[in-house]
């Protein structure tokens, strides 16, 4: 916008670097404002006569200024330009008037020319002389003429109605060709400067014979107007001069005697008819008026002069010119309305209505044009901008003049919007679900999350972070990690379905803006079960120190429940569905195992022929793929009394091993004793041998019996037969749980004779082992009937 206007006046031809004026004082600015606003000079015609010294805040002469070259005869002569400042934009108009100095002397177009004068010319005859030219303006312009010598001619200076002057020679004494055929004169022109300057031309006057009448123009000044778009050979004027002589002396020839600069190639005069025609291209914007001195000459050399003033009429032949003098590109998308985007200069070289310009832009863009001063406009924003909706604009500015028909010019400005971080990353869903099989390998990919950001560049660069919340008493980062670039979620450790079935973690997406914006998504990770645990047999318990057997009376009917194999599988679903099968048996026709419940029952009537000792191998399988299994050995004693059981369950591998060791040591002792007592009496040796045999028999018989260190109070050996007291039974309390790490067995008071226990211990604790170290031959206790032999 225009804030100030200053006018200065300087003489032409000032030295380069001379100070024109101090704009700091005259415009109320300071040096810092000039620097920060990047002050510069803008001229509509691109001339650079005046420069700006931003360090001192002064206007200086940038190059030589010649007023005559710049303005010719126009007065006053001025330079017009603007000083432009940015941030904020300011426009200051400066006018510098160039005053004239007397730096040009009057001069003639030629150094010498000739006149022909008839000797019969009468005193008072006038002869037009070439006018001198002086580019300076009053008072330094041409002022007067002086003719020398003045024997026959005197000088007459004539002023035309338009104020111009020309010189005439007036004959004041008659000429005599016989006395002097040629007269040499000097015409000198003087200006009004101080010091005064002059220029001269030599005039040769040739005396001719008798032609005593000169041609006379019908008008002293001819005026004509011609349109600037006049075509070639267009006749614009016909001048006429008459001569009262007769014959050849009355024939007149027309010619241009003097033309203003630039007129010579544009116009022509027909020597016979006096018609003036256009022979060049006229341009109102270059020159609005032409002055032509015309001359009419008869055959005797007599002449008359006149002036033709040609006015060029403007036509609308120039389109407006749009110049972008300042442009901010790109602009932030959060720019407020009325933000100045560009400053424009629009000029039409035509005049009048043809030079009046209207400027506008389309209504489909959020911008408008504001006029700041004559020929200057501002392009400003007119609405809220959003890069994500429209990131760039092609703004077409139209300038149209008021001519008929009108001319218009379009100027397109490509404007980009720079991004502002006004959008947070967004996930397509608030909650995502991922599945992973347990026992995964570390580094396994679960799912990739993806958030989009409508911004651009760094503002749209999304990074992903795992929020370290508590999961099962541990940080989420102990289980999972997130790739910051791709959003891929990885498992950092193997997962166990039996420990944790579901994880809820939160992933944050954050953009690279300043300040950054973010959003979150919840990821549900479901652990899928794998068949990684074999069945665990809780009952019957497998021990290494004693034999556990179930007693079946020989009177048992078909379907008699011998015992129940109890097993569990810590897996879930079909991986935990268990089935029971009889793998091996001493007598497969005697027992069967329930496929689903694990119950061992008799399938026929027990007979006396059935062996007392029955060994069953039961396999427990789950329904996983592939399936896992466990095997349990069930010892069954088919007997009605305890002595039968003892006789069948005494010969076990560990007893034989014990007997073999004992025999070895006895033989060794025999050898030693034999060596020591070899010299003894035969009787003593015989006694020793007898005793040794007796002792060996004792040890051998006692070594085959089971170790029974303790009997409950209600058991006794009756009559030395080894039969337990009938009618007695004992109950056992069994404590079994899948959560505790131990199961307890406690012996209580007698109940019946269906179960027997020959161990010292009244209670025992069976440890449960971890799944990975589980031995299928060692099962946890779960049951209510046991027999330890």
Legacy VTK file of the C-alpha trace (Angstrom):
# vtk DataFile Version 3.0
C-alpha trace
ASCII
DATASET POLYDATA
POINTS 789 float
0.000 0.000 0.000
1.193 3.580 -0.687
2.334 5.318 2.496
4.161 8.431 1.352
5.173 10.668 -1.564
8.262 12.892 -1.863
9.327 15.247 -4.652
12.893 16.350 -5.369
14.402 18.675 -7.954
17.917 18.274 -9.388
19.730 19.731 -12.397
20.632 17.495 -15.300
24.159 16.206 -15.870
24.867 15.712 -12.124
27.869 13.478 -11.394
27.175 9.797 -10.745
26.821 9.169 -6.998
25.526 12.670 -6.231
22.922 12.747 -3.480
19.387 13.426 -4.650
17.658 13.354 -1.249
17.525 11.709 2.169
14.508 9.381 2.277
15.116 8.485 5.936
14.346 12.035 6.957
11.729 12.737 4.301
9.756 9.468 4.677
10.292 8.922 8.405
12.144 5.636 7.949
15.337 4.244 9.424
18.255 2.261 8.053
17.210 -0.944 9.837
13.762 -0.780 8.239
15.359 -0.317 4.815
17.513 -3.412 5.353
14.875 -5.640 6.933
12.327 -4.630 4.297
14.813 -5.264 1.459
14.149 -1.767 0.113
14.436 -1.421 -3.650
13.440 0.955 -6.433
10.813 0.006 -8.979
10.345 1.952 -12.211
7.628 1.204 -14.700
9.920 1.657 -17.727
12.888 -0.193 -16.159
15.164 2.898 -16.206
17.854 3.123 -13.551
18.763 6.800 -13.372
18.293 6.981 -9.589
19.800 4.479 -7.133
19.162 3.726 -3.452
21.950 3.727 -0.860
20.357 1.520 1.816
23.325 1.980 4.152
22.813 5.768 4.370
19.174 5.978 3.407
19.806 8.358 0.495
18.841 8.524 -3.159
21.835 8.989 -5.461
22.370 9.561 -9.170
23.007 6.118 -10.672
23.973 7.221 -14.173
24.206 10.321 -16.351
20.912 12.189 -16.748
20.424 14.165 -19.976
17.193 16.110 -19.769
17.065 16.573 -23.552
17.433 12.826 -24.164
14.936 12.009 -21.447
12.166 14.523 -22.115
13.145 16.390 -25.282
11.141 19.659 -25.318
8.656 18.623 -22.663
8.774 20.759 -19.556
8.762 20.156 -16.701
10.774 16.913 -16.999
10.366 14.427 -14.131
11.395 10.920 -13.140
8.735 8.872 -11.386
9.518 5.720 -9.404
8.520 3.824 -6.271
10.439 2.584 -3.263
9.132 -0.848 -2.179
9.574 -2.329 1.290
8.581 -5.855 2.396
7.531 -7.451 5.705
5.151 -5.608 5.746
4.842 -4.373 2.233
5.051 -0.570 1.777
5.076 1.576 -1.347
6.479 5.147 -1.418
6.168 7.312 -4.551
9.148 9.484 -5.450
9.116 12.252 -8.101
12.428 13.804 -9.198
12.209 16.883 -11.440
15.156 17.335 -13.820
15.888 21.011 -14.395
17.604 22.232 -17.549
21.137 23.618 -17.725
22.591 25.346 -20.753
24.544 22.375 -21.987
23.579 22.606 -25.664
24.451 25.318 -28.181
22.104 26.195 -31.036
22.942 24.350 -34.261
21.841 24.121 -37.858
21.228 20.899 -39.746
23.862 21.842 -42.359
26.996 23.919 -42.234
26.306 25.668 -45.565
23.436 26.116 -48.028
22.599 28.271 -51.002
19.811 30.655 -52.048
18.903 31.731 -55.525
17.552 35.297 -55.722
16.317 36.988 -58.826
17.941 40.223 -59.570
14.575 41.658 -60.232
13.615 41.057 -56.662
12.260 44.202 -55.114
13.386 45.523 -51.762
11.252 43.946 -49.072
11.416 40.466 -50.625
11.568 37.805 -47.933
13.630 34.631 -47.958
13.033 31.982 -45.349
16.100 30.683 -43.594
16.645 27.326 -41.943
15.741 27.478 -38.277
18.378 26.582 -35.768
17.649 23.951 -33.127
18.522 24.058 -29.457
17.514 20.990 -27.336
17.475 23.127 -24.211
14.303 24.726 -22.931
13.620 28.285 -21.925
15.458 30.344 -20.967
18.386 28.250 -22.283
16.683 27.642 -25.634
17.118 29.548 -28.895
16.432 33.272 -28.423
17.686 35.328 -31.384
19.546 35.333 -34.738
22.204 37.636 -36.216
23.054 38.010 -39.918
26.372 39.267 -41.213
27.053 41.183 -43.479
23.923 43.281 -44.002
24.764 45.159 -47.207
21.760 43.874 -49.151
19.930 41.757 -46.664
18.711 42.297 -43.180
17.421 39.752 -40.709
13.797 39.541 -39.635
12.798 37.177 -36.754
9.134 36.164 -37.022
7.056 34.596 -34.223
4.394 32.126 -35.222
1.016 31.888 -33.471
2.213 28.831 -31.604
5.136 30.779 -30.103
7.925 29.357 -32.231
10.345 31.665 -34.049
11.967 31.528 -37.447
14.308 33.822 -39.324
13.852 35.531 -42.666
16.268 37.442 -44.871
14.676 40.619 -46.165
16.135 42.297 -49.226
16.502 45.985 -48.437
18.632 47.067 -51.458
18.246 45.837 -54.958
20.592 43.221 -56.311
22.640 43.510 -59.460
23.841 40.243 -60.853
26.322 42.037 -63.090
28.015 43.652 -60.112
27.957 40.659 -57.782
26.629 37.288 -58.851
26.975 35.657 -55.392
26.730 36.967 -51.855
28.196 35.014 -48.862
26.469 35.535 -45.522
26.756 34.039 -42.045
23.655 33.430 -39.949
24.314 33.040 -36.217
21.806 31.736 -33.652
22.087 32.639 -29.938
20.434 31.028 -26.888
19.487 32.690 -23.587
21.816 30.782 -21.326
24.537 32.121 -19.108
27.138 31.955 -20.496
25.447 32.368 -23.830
26.047 29.770 -26.572
25.666 30.110 -30.322
25.775 28.251 -33.637
26.157 29.476 -37.213
25.605 28.457 -40.829
27.037 29.793 -44.115
24.538 31.146 -46.651
25.449 31.481 -50.326
23.060 33.781 -52.240
23.104 33.247 -55.999
21.507 36.114 -57.980
19.170 34.994 -60.790
17.357 36.799 -63.430
13.791 38.047 -63.369
11.216 36.119 -61.395
9.706 38.742 -59.272
6.835 36.809 -57.626
7.335 34.167 -54.973
4.861 31.383 -54.209
2.527 32.024 -51.293
0.941 29.269 -49.099
-2.740 29.571 -48.427
-2.094 29.077 -44.651
0.837 29.933 -42.501
0.128 26.900 -40.287
-1.662 23.720 -41.333
-3.181 21.480 -38.638
-4.262 17.888 -39.162
-5.162 14.885 -36.953
-4.377 11.311 -37.982
-5.164 8.039 -36.235
-2.116 6.126 -35.104
-3.307 3.045 -36.964
-3.449 4.850 -40.308
-2.252 2.583 -43.085
0.620 3.325 -45.452
-0.004 5.785 -48.318
-2.915 7.357 -46.491
-3.232 11.034 -47.602
-3.586 13.123 -44.476
-3.271 16.668 -45.936
-2.873 18.625 -49.190
-1.037 21.970 -49.024
-1.337 24.663 -51.695
0.894 27.597 -52.656
0.104 30.108 -55.460
2.508 32.070 -57.697
1.309 35.125 -59.636
3.933 34.628 -62.281
3.088 33.118 -65.574
4.483 30.250 -67.458
7.277 28.233 -66.019
7.779 30.753 -63.202
4.403 29.914 -61.747
5.118 26.224 -61.450
5.630 25.392 -57.765
7.548 22.487 -56.280
6.715 21.354 -52.741
9.237 19.919 -50.268
9.978 19.411 -46.606
12.432 22.005 -45.386
12.664 20.833 -41.790
11.179 17.921 -39.885
11.085 17.157 -36.168
13.072 14.164 -35.010
11.505 10.907 -36.088
9.124 12.408 -38.626
11.287 11.915 -41.719
10.633 8.152 -42.167
6.932 8.546 -41.396
5.677 11.157 -43.874
6.194 12.117 -47.510
5.044 15.108 -49.619
4.298 14.913 -53.327
6.410 17.573 -55.031
3.773 18.320 -57.688
0.478 18.026 -55.809
1.478 18.927 -52.239
-0.192 15.825 -50.837
1.309 14.636 -47.529
0.988 10.859 -47.043
1.852 8.334 -44.307
4.740 6.102 -45.280
5.680 4.658 -41.864
4.036 3.191 -38.784
2.640 5.741 -36.377
2.621 5.063 -32.647
0.833 7.418 -30.296
2.737 5.959 -27.358
6.067 6.998 -28.912
5.141 10.433 -30.227
1.880 12.294 -29.975
2.700 15.244 -32.329
4.912 16.019 -35.310
5.978 19.460 -36.709
6.997 19.712 -40.377
8.227 22.853 -42.136
7.172 22.802 -45.793
8.506 24.912 -48.647
7.024 25.948 -51.981
9.572 26.924 -54.680
8.886 28.287 -58.144
11.036 27.919 -61.238
12.737 31.209 -60.517
13.826 30.030 -57.080
11.341 32.082 -55.099
9.996 30.258 -52.045
7.474 30.435 -49.326
7.341 28.372 -46.125
4.628 27.094 -43.876
4.315 24.738 -40.939
2.285 21.544 -40.720
1.262 20.379 -37.232
0.259 16.705 -37.250
-1.623 15.435 -34.164
-1.607 11.632 -33.720
-4.925 10.343 -32.344
-4.755 7.424 -29.920
-6.509 4.152 -30.718
-6.812 1.172 -28.410
-3.924 -0.850 -29.782
-2.134 -1.806 -26.568
-3.144 -4.462 -24.107
-2.495 -3.879 -20.418
0.854 -5.133 -19.122
0.907 -6.986 -15.766
4.193 -6.995 -13.820
4.654 -8.993 -10.596
6.972 -6.867 -8.475
6.797 -8.986 -5.336
5.548 -12.527 -4.629
5.438 -14.669 -1.502
5.425 -18.321 -2.609
4.720 -20.677 -0.911
2.561 -19.340 1.895
1.588 -21.261 5.080
-1.812 -22.931 4.946
-2.752 -21.222 8.246
-2.348 -17.723 6.763
-5.108 -15.386 7.911
-7.460 -13.675 5.443
-6.096 -10.449 3.879
-2.542 -11.829 3.869
-0.663 -10.067 1.053
0.615 -12.653 -1.431
1.820 -10.486 -4.316
2.147 -6.862 -5.415
1.327 -6.084 -9.038
1.951 -3.162 -11.392
-0.535 -2.914 -14.264
-0.061 -0.318 -16.994
-1.675 0.400 -20.347
0.318 2.584 -22.750
-2.849 3.939 -24.324
-4.454 7.167 -23.116
-7.870 8.189 -21.970
-10.370 5.405 -21.660
-8.078 3.200 -23.692
-5.559 3.383 -20.855
-8.021 2.910 -17.990
-7.638 -0.609 -16.590
-9.829 -2.844 -14.465
-8.249 -5.814 -12.679
-10.042 -8.923 -11.398
-9.637 -12.663 -10.758
-12.040 -15.608 -10.910
-14.496 -16.240 -8.095
-13.521 -19.913 -7.741
-10.368 -19.200 -5.719
-10.119 -17.873 -2.127
-8.239 -14.737 -3.184
-9.055 -11.185 -4.251
-7.452 -8.129 -5.847
-7.152 -4.846 -3.937
-6.049 -1.569 -5.465
-3.347 0.082 -3.399
-2.562 3.109 -5.607
-2.576 4.174 -9.239
-1.487 1.220 -11.392
-0.612 -0.835 -8.275
-2.600 -3.755 -6.917
-2.274 -6.326 -4.126
-3.247 -10.001 -4.359
-4.534 -11.033 -0.912
-6.162 -14.119 0.594
-9.926 -13.921 1.040
-10.731 -17.071 3.006
-9.298 -19.792 5.248
-6.821 -22.025 3.392
-6.345 -25.774 3.838
-3.464 -27.573 2.102
-5.063 -30.979 2.665
-8.100 -29.856 0.660
-6.280 -27.864 -2.042
-2.472 -27.839 -2.007
-1.853 -25.433 -4.894
-3.658 -22.764 -6.896
-3.349 -21.422 -10.404
-4.539 -17.848 -9.921
-5.364 -16.138 -13.206
-5.315 -12.339 -12.992
-7.117 -10.484 -15.781
-6.477 -6.832 -16.635
-8.916 -5.205 -19.123
-8.861 -1.688 -20.527
-11.940 0.461 -21.322
-11.266 0.778 -25.033
-13.643 -0.278 -27.806
-13.095 -3.065 -28.445
-11.375 -3.683 -25.113
-7.995 -5.368 -24.807
-7.217 -7.697 -21.905
-4.197 -9.545 -20.533
-4.066 -12.647 -18.351
-1.321 -13.408 -15.871
-1.291 -16.777 -14.067
0.427 -17.108 -10.695
1.189 -20.631 -9.529
0.825 -20.511 -5.738
1.724 -23.375 -3.411
0.606 -23.817 0.203
3.231 -24.954 2.702
2.111 -27.577 5.190
1.340 -26.903 8.863
1.110 -29.817 11.296
-2.639 -29.644 11.884
-3.561 -33.334 11.519
-2.732 -36.164 13.894
-2.024 -39.672 12.533
-5.189 -41.780 12.376
-5.608 -45.535 12.627
-8.366 -47.108 10.523
-9.720 -48.910 13.625
-9.654 -48.207 17.363
-9.047 -51.863 18.221
-7.075 -54.452 16.266
-6.881 -58.201 16.914
-3.916 -60.500 16.273
-3.484 -64.241 16.817
-0.275 -66.073 17.658
0.363 -69.714 18.463
2.096 -70.341 21.769
5.734 -71.444 21.923
6.507 -68.968 19.149
10.083 -68.119 18.256
11.402 -64.726 19.442
11.124 -62.043 16.759
7.993 -63.500 15.169
5.785 -60.901 13.461
2.235 -60.678 14.818
0.598 -57.804 12.942
1.496 -54.500 11.327
-0.370 -51.388 12.362
-0.669 -48.510 9.925
-1.685 -44.937 10.631
-2.128 -42.259 7.983
-1.436 -38.532 8.317
-2.978 -36.046 5.895
-0.102 -33.608 6.352
2.999 -33.466 4.139
6.739 -34.068 4.519
8.018 -34.413 8.079
4.559 -33.573 9.376
3.275 -36.765 7.717
6.203 -39.012 8.693
4.704 -41.415 11.240
6.694 -43.280 13.902
5.254 -46.033 16.070
5.898 -46.595 19.787
4.773 -49.231 22.272
3.213 -47.801 25.424
4.892 -49.574 28.337
1.837 -50.585 30.347
1.749 -53.419 32.873
0.908 -56.862 31.483
0.785 -59.718 34.014
3.027 -57.787 36.380
5.603 -57.076 33.654
6.057 -54.232 31.192
4.557 -54.752 27.745
8.023 -54.286 26.236
9.096 -57.509 27.958
6.734 -59.392 25.623
6.473 -57.280 22.471
8.265 -54.639 20.426
7.148 -52.305 17.627
9.176 -51.323 14.579
9.194 -47.517 14.694
9.176 -47.175 10.906
6.861 -49.938 9.671
4.590 -50.416 12.707
5.264 -54.162 12.701
4.605 -55.732 16.116
7.052 -58.501 17.070
7.050 -61.010 19.933
10.338 -60.739 21.816
9.890 -63.961 23.791
7.972 -67.236 23.546
4.419 -67.036 24.847
2.662 -69.690 26.929
-1.058 -70.137 26.493
-1.283 -71.851 29.868
0.131 -68.717 31.565
-1.570 -65.918 29.589
-4.259 -66.249 26.976
-4.817 -62.560 26.112
-2.622 -59.460 25.926
-3.962 -55.923 25.562
-1.272 -53.487 24.415
-1.441 -49.913 23.107
0.585 -48.604 20.188
1.084 -44.861 19.703
1.536 -43.307 16.242
3.350 -39.956 16.350
4.139 -37.656 13.435
7.331 -35.656 12.887
5.791 -32.219 13.231
6.654 -29.566 15.788
4.950 -29.929 18.149
4.211 -33.570 17.264
0.667 -34.963 17.176
-0.228 -38.563 18.024
-3.020 -41.101 18.380
-3.331 -44.585 19.911
-4.693 -47.964 18.921
-5.419 -50.943 21.164
-4.101 -54.274 19.909
-5.604 -57.446 21.349
-3.201 -60.373 21.025
-4.858 -63.771 21.469
-2.515 -66.669 22.247
-3.631 -69.884 20.573
-3.124 -73.170 22.351
-0.720 -75.815 21.024
-0.570 -79.416 22.113
2.675 -78.957 24.052
1.743 -80.750 27.299
1.271 -84.529 27.680
-1.400 -85.877 29.989
-0.417 -86.068 33.664
-1.519 -89.198 35.559
-2.662 -88.273 39.014
-3.691 -91.773 40.070
-2.427 -94.441 40.537
0.835 -93.049 41.851
3.981 -94.721 40.551
6.662 -95.196 43.276
10.086 -96.776 43.078
10.428 -98.095 46.595
7.387 -100.262 46.943
4.829 -102.032 44.837
1.319 -100.578 44.767
-1.446 -103.008 43.861
-5.204 -103.030 43.702
-6.914 -106.090 45.295
-9.725 -107.836 43.489
-11.555 -110.612 45.362
-12.036 -113.818 43.471
-15.718 -113.447 44.026
-15.828 -110.228 41.943
-18.608 -110.145 39.381
-18.566 -108.855 35.853
-18.139 -105.024 35.769
-16.393 -104.943 39.147
-14.640 -101.543 39.536
-11.009 -102.324 40.179
-9.706 -98.743 40.155
-9.874 -95.566 38.121
-6.990 -93.998 36.258
-7.179 -90.243 36.828
-5.268 -87.911 34.458
-5.365 -84.263 33.473
-3.967 -82.197 30.559
-3.130 -78.540 31.148
-3.802 -77.741 27.467
-7.244 -76.568 26.410
-9.893 -77.495 23.895
-9.463 -80.713 22.017
-5.816 -80.781 23.113
-7.142 -81.559 26.605
-9.667 -84.248 25.579
-8.305 -87.482 27.063
-8.949 -91.084 26.109
-7.848 -94.222 27.977
-6.760 -97.498 26.381
-5.477 -100.779 27.713
-2.054 -101.170 26.131
-0.830 -104.407 27.778
-2.277 -106.819 30.316
-1.399 -110.135 31.871
-4.875 -111.281 30.952
-6.627 -109.031 28.400
-9.799 -111.062 28.719
-10.197 -110.197 32.362
-10.044 -106.359 32.399
-11.126 -103.397 30.321
-10.567 -99.610 30.582
-13.291 -97.012 30.038
-12.370 -94.936 26.954
-13.575 -91.649 28.439
-13.507 -92.118 32.223
-10.438 -94.341 32.740
-12.304 -96.854 34.932
-10.738 -100.344 35.063
-13.430 -103.019 35.396
-13.655 -106.780 35.089
-15.199 -108.019 31.896
-15.874 -111.577 33.159
-16.215 -113.546 36.383
-12.934 -114.000 38.289
-12.013 -117.695 38.679
-9.536 -119.648 40.764
-7.463 -120.231 37.690
-6.682 -116.534 37.268
-3.212 -115.555 38.401
-2.949 -113.623 41.608
-0.529 -111.101 40.106
-2.016 -109.100 37.235
-0.017 -106.284 35.518
-1.947 -103.745 33.405
-0.379 -101.042 31.192
-2.803 -98.173 30.516
-2.012 -95.454 27.946
-3.628 -92.005 28.260
-3.761 -89.956 25.009
-4.969 -86.420 24.308
-6.773 -85.325 21.149
-4.068 -82.936 19.875
-2.329 -83.042 16.502
0.030 -84.752 16.947
-1.290 -86.387 20.083
0.697 -86.797 23.294
0.356 -89.659 25.731
1.365 -91.002 29.123
1.530 -94.584 30.345
0.753 -95.880 33.810
1.330 -99.385 35.252
-1.474 -100.768 37.401
-0.725 -103.826 39.542
-3.766 -105.871 40.470
-3.780 -108.628 43.094
-6.490 -111.223 42.543
-6.796 -112.755 46.027
-9.102 -113.059 48.938
-6.416 -112.912 51.663
-3.234 -111.019 52.377
-0.887 -114.103 52.606
-1.631 -114.920 49.019
-0.606 -111.434 48.105
2.682 -111.727 50.033
3.683 -114.968 48.371
3.198 -113.506 44.889
4.795 -110.090 45.429
8.129 -111.102 47.090
10.306 -112.056 44.119
11.351 -108.772 42.651
14.587 -107.891 40.939
15.894 -105.816 43.819
15.560 -108.895 46.223
17.585 -111.084 43.861
20.271 -108.518 43.638
20.357 -108.366 47.425
20.735 -112.190 47.675
23.559 -112.291 45.152
25.534 -109.720 47.119
24.930 -111.550 50.372
26.161 -114.856 48.897
29.337 -113.194 47.708
30.195 -111.857 51.140
29.365 -115.169 52.886
31.688 -117.136 50.587
34.413 -114.602 51.250
33.899 -114.948 55.008
33.982 -118.762 54.706
37.327 -118.640 52.979
38.798 -116.411 55.655
37.457 -118.525 58.491
38.728 -121.714 56.801
42.156 -120.243 56.479
42.335 -119.198 60.150
41.018 -122.391 61.607
42.475 -124.969 59.224
44.698 -126.334 61.930
41.890 -126.625 64.482
40.437 -129.780 65.552
38.221 -131.644 63.155
35.470 -131.536 65.714
35.682 -127.769 65.975
35.741 -127.531 62.209
32.751 -129.778 61.996
30.906 -127.593 64.497
31.821 -124.510 62.565
30.690 -126.069 59.347
27.384 -127.033 60.917
26.829 -123.546 62.287
27.807 -121.931 59.031
25.295 -124.060 57.149
22.601 -123.294 59.685
23.344 -119.547 59.488
23.297 -119.551 55.672
19.910 -121.264 55.634
18.569 -118.668 58.031
19.735 -115.754 55.918
18.454 -117.248 52.714
14.961 -117.854 54.026
14.717 -114.409 55.648
15.979 -112.594 52.512
13.033 -113.778 50.374
10.421 -112.292 52.683
9.061 -108.800 52.149
10.183 -106.137 54.570
7.302 -105.482 56.949
8.691 -103.120 59.581
5.327 -102.163 61.046
1.832 -103.549 61.394
-1.142 -101.485 62.481
-2.515 -102.477 65.896
-5.507 -104.322 64.545
-3.416 -106.707 62.412
-1.991 -109.965 63.999
-0.686 -113.317 62.871
-3.225 -115.915 64.035
-2.041 -119.428 64.697
1.251 -118.835 62.896
-0.469 -119.261 59.546
0.435 -115.751 58.301
-3.213 -114.826 57.684
-4.274 -111.268 58.561
-7.053 -110.734 60.956
-10.270 -110.895 59.011
-13.083 -108.412 59.093
-10.751 -105.455 59.323
-10.414 -102.557 56.816
-8.463 -99.308 56.730
-9.379 -95.970 55.180
-6.939 -93.572 53.492
-7.342 -89.778 53.090
-5.881 -88.535 49.828
-5.400 -84.811 49.128
-4.819 -84.065 45.448
-4.961 -80.715 43.568
-3.866 -79.501 40.144
-2.794 -76.104 41.540
-0.523 -77.131 44.433
2.919 -78.559 43.831
2.387 -81.523 46.247
-0.277 -84.100 46.925
-0.642 -85.703 50.360
-1.671 -89.182 51.445
-2.702 -89.848 55.022
-3.478 -93.286 56.548
-6.311 -93.457 59.022
-8.220 -96.077 61.152
-9.179 -99.459 59.618
-12.346 -99.787 57.568
-12.263 -103.067 55.644
-9.975 -105.723 54.240
-10.131 -104.414 50.671
-6.885 -102.459 51.052
-3.635 -103.230 52.860
-0.519 -101.176 53.569
2.748 -102.613 54.807
4.804 -99.359 54.815
6.102 -97.701 58.022
4.944 -94.296 56.900
1.454 -93.221 57.778
1.474 -90.359 55.286
3.533 -89.333 52.318
3.914 -86.329 49.971
4.230 -86.803 46.272
5.869 -83.854 44.473
4.458 -82.635 41.149
7.044 -81.946 38.530
7.016 -79.287 35.791
5.638 -80.182 32.431
8.949 -80.170 30.618
10.577 -82.591 33.098
7.574 -84.743 33.620
8.261 -88.474 33.635
5.326 -90.426 32.520
6.419 -93.226 34.850
6.056 -90.900 37.857
2.462 -89.817 38.347
0.809 -87.741 41.074
-1.377 -89.526 43.547
-5.116 -89.338 43.006
-7.344 -92.082 44.356
-8.753 -93.656 47.417
-7.635 -97.370 47.378
-3.967 -98.506 47.492
-2.064 -101.596 48.551
1.648 -101.213 49.298
3.553 -104.490 49.410
LINES 1 790
789 0 1 2 3 4 5 6 7 8 9 10 11 12 13 14 15 16 17 18 19 20 21 22 23 24 25 26 27 28 29 30 31 32 33 34 35 36 37 38 39 40 41 42 43 44 45 46 47 48 49 50 51 52 53 54 55 56 57 58 59 60 61 62 63 64 65 66 67 68 69 70 71 72 73 74 75 76 77 78 79 80 81 82 83 84 85 86 87 88 89 90 91 92 93 94 95 96 97 98 99 100 101 102 103 104 105 106 107 108 109 110 111 112 113 114 115 116 117 118 119 120 121 122 123 124 125 126 127 128 129 130 131 132 133 134 135 136 137 138 139 140 141 142 143 144 145 146 147 148 149 150 151 152 153 154 155 156 157 158 159 160 161 162 163 164 165 166 167 168 169 170 171 172 173 174 175 176 177 178 179 180 181 182 183 184 185 186 187 188 189 190 191 192 193 194 195 196 197 198 199 200 201 202 203 204 205 206 207 208 209 210 211 212 213 214 215 216 217 218 219 220 221 222 223 224 225 226 227 228 229 230 231 232 233 234 235 236 237 238 239 240 241 242 243 244 245 246 247 248 249 250 251 252 253 254 255 256 257 258 259 260 261 262 263 264 265 266 267 268 269 270 271 272 273 274 275 276 277 278 279 280 281 282 283 284 285 286 287 288 289 290 291 292 293 294 295 296 297 298 299 300 301 302 303 304 305 306 307 308 309 310 311 312 313 314 315 316 317 318 319 320 321 322 323 324 325 326 327 328 329 330 331 332 333 334 335 336 337 338 339 340 341 342 343 344 345 346 347 348 349 350 351 352 353 354 355 356 357 358 359 360 361 362 363 364 365 366 367 368 369 370 371 372 373 374 375 376 377 378 379 380 381 382 383 384 385 386 387 388 389 390 391 392 393 394 395 396 397 398 399 400 401 402 403 404 405 406 407 408 409 410 411 412 413 414 415 416 417 418 419 420 421 422 423 424 425 426 427 428 429 430 431 432 433 434 435 436 437 438 439 440 441 442 443 444 445 446 447 448 449 450 451 452 453 454 455 456 457 458 459 460 461 462 463 464 465 466 467 468 469 470 471 472 473 474 475 476 477 478 479 480 481 482 483 484 485 486 487 488 489 490 491 492 493 494 495 496 497 498 499 500 501 502 503 504 505 506 507 508 509 510 511 512 513 514 515 516 517 518 519 520 521 522 523 524 525 526 527 528 529 530 531 532 533 534 535 536 537 538 539 540 541 542 543 544 545 546 547 548 549 550 551 552 553 554 555 556 557 558 559 560 561 562 563 564 565 566 567 568 569 570 571 572 573 574 575 576 577 578 579 580 581 582 583 584 585 586 587 588 589 590 591 592 593 594 595 596 597 598 599 600 601 602 603 604 605 606 607 608 609 610 611 612 613 614 615 616 617 618 619 620 621 622 623 624 625 626 627 628 629 630 631 632 633 634 635 636 637 638 639 640 641 642 643 644 645 646 647 648 649 650 651 652 653 654 655 656 657 658 659 660 661 662 663 664 665 666 667 668 669 670 671 672 673 674 675 676 677 678 679 680 681 682 683 684 685 686 687 688 689 690 691 692 693 694 695 696 697 698 699 700 701 702 703 704 705 706 707 708 709 710 711 712 713 714 715 716 717 718 719 720 721 722 723 724 725 726 727 728 729 730 731 732 733 734 735 736 737 738 739 740 741 742 743 744 745 746 747 748 749 750 751 752 753 754 755 756 757 758 759 760 761 762 763 764 765 766 767 768 769 770 771 772 773 774 775 776 777 778 779 780 781 782 783 784 785 786 787 788
